[in-house]
Amino acid sequence: MTLKKLTVLAMLGIMYLALPFFVQAQTNSAFDRGLFVHKTDTLPYRILFPKKFNPTQKYPLILVLHGAGERGSDNEAQLAYGPKLFLNDTIRQNYPAIVVYPQCPKDSYWSNVNIDTTSGKRIFRFQEGGEPTRAMNALLGLVDQLLDKPYVNDKQVYVGGLSMGGMGTFEILRRKPKIFAAAFTICGGDNTNNAEKYAKKVPLWIFHGAKDSVVPFDHSQVMVDAIKAAGGDPKFTVYPNDDHNSWDDAFAEPQLIPWLFSHSK
């Protein structure tokens, strides 16, 4: 990493070595490392800046929430799915944006959901309301911090996620519906009673595999129905032969990024 890049990142609030809470980015990754810290809340994240980034300009912000298998503190595992889309040269040229991948701690969860495995199958019970999890509380703090940056366009803030991250996407929309211009969820779910909080405020594109053996397809179907009943008009894409890894097809959708960028507050 060059001195020039270190200087620019320091200006942006992504500090390296000067504070113990931040670690130096790996030179073999386009995603820089950062750590949100506020009181007892901490949240590692990776951040991708546009090519030819100019801190005097404003850029859209995209938050991507990972699944349960990528939880931890290595600030690496959360990049397992999706980065290729955002690193695509055509996407970066035509849709310059700041992309952030936060990492949920191993002992937490993005959303308020109880998972019952006593029957041998996963049964998801999504809560209506309730206090945010420790991970969600830190994520909300990180979003506020990012929105304070002069180079973030607060009219074009997007969020999406897969599996646990899809559930977290619904959750953060319920808590902060006025912030997001559009969102996508992949093999996620929510309590249908929460839909009215964001149905008319945030355009949604929902993806799911019809053969999902981990998070049943029904969890997306009932949310589509609930959002429509509450006055929303979500896009819904079902992959008839996909199991839980429907994110492979969702991130390959050529219209996903153009669709996100077509919306602004």
Phi, psi and omega in degrees: 000132184280159177299323180299316180293320177301320180295316180296315181296324177297321177299327184276352181096004175264091189272148180231126173068330181292332178236145182290345183279351183239142180242156184289139180293146174288138183288343182268012180231138177282344179271117176284159181262143174211168178217119175280131179226124174211112183055243181266359180271132172224148180208111176290150176207158172245145186224133178248121177266154177298155171296146182055041181303133178237109184295352177269354177260167177250138183233149171299155179240130177240123175257133180237122183256126184277177179269179185296329183290345183256010178294157178151204182222012182279349181055039182220316188298332184292348179271014184296324186229133174104329185303328180302324178299312184283342178268355178301128185301320180295318178297315182294328180283316185273335182226066180298130182205163172264122183247128184237128175246095175284160179240121179286137177299155183300327186263015181228186185209148181293323188241166175276088179221136175260132182247115182260120180244013185296333181274357184094349176242156176279122175245119184264125176243102184277134183273152172258116182076206182094161178288149179293151173295169178299320180293317180293322178299318178292322179297318178299322177294320178296318179299315178300319180296316180295322181291341177282346182286135183293343183266004177260128177276106184286358175270348181228071177247125185235153177217146176201164180192168182239140178055244176305325178289330173293321176295319178295329178295312175303318183296314182289331175295321178294325183276329183223059185293339183280347184278321194265133180277334177191163182207159174224145176232140180237122180044049179251206180176167180199168170288127184298336179291345179276346188301323184296341181288336183228355187306315183268351187259331186230115173298136185233141169241118185250132181238147174197149173271133183294336182255024183300120181261002181250303174247106186306142179307327182303331183295329174278321181300316181291331177289321176300315180296319182292320180295319177296318180297333180269005175102004179270174181219071184286148167280143182223118179243122178248130177260106191298335183251004183274140170271222186287338185276038179296347178296334177300314179285323182296314180290345178268357180296119183295339182263000184299306181292313176303322179295314177304309185290347178284352182247140174211158181283000000 
